[in-house]
Amino acid sequence: MASDTSTNVTTPTADAPNLLDAFPDKRQALEEYLDSLPLARAAGRKKGFLIQSLHRAQAIFGYLPEEVQVLVAKKLELHLSEVYGVISFYSFFTDKPVGKHKINVCTGTACFVRGADIILQEFARQLKISEGETSEDGMFSLGGLRCVGACSLAPVVMVNEDVEGNVEPPMVKKIIRRCMQEGE
Ligand code: FES
């Protein structure tokens, strides 16, 4: 029997547009993908499709707001809490909008002892956002992450997919400016 997905569901607030309504073409793309899954043959094992479905949903919408989680839960006949549990467990899933440029300061031990916290504070100050937030114009997301395996370059900042090493506070402005120029 299908799980009840109607509990724990809150209606998106007026200032948070419902992505499914705002982007019907994307909604259709996700529904077509979910409908293409061989769910009928996976009776009782539909959770096995959850991670790949969330990857697809995030690729389509950029992130996984509640209305998208509800849609995935309904199609896979899972409880919303199961969907949310997976999203919150894996760091590559996010339920918040992500900026065009992702700035992630490594706060692993080697980077921390070489001033990563100061670098993070400087990004926060200049971008006027806190760790875990996205700027209002959607240009930047700021986050922290654990060792990226480049400790000899500490402190390290991931700027989108690129590793920026030996970062000092005066470099923060240059990194932001470079991102903005790339975004023009
Ligand atoms: S601790 Fe930052 S790269 Fe290893």
Residues whose N, C-alpha, C, O or C-beta is under 5 A from the ligand:
A	BS01	FES	C106 G108 T109 A110 C111 C147 V148 G149 A150 C151 V156
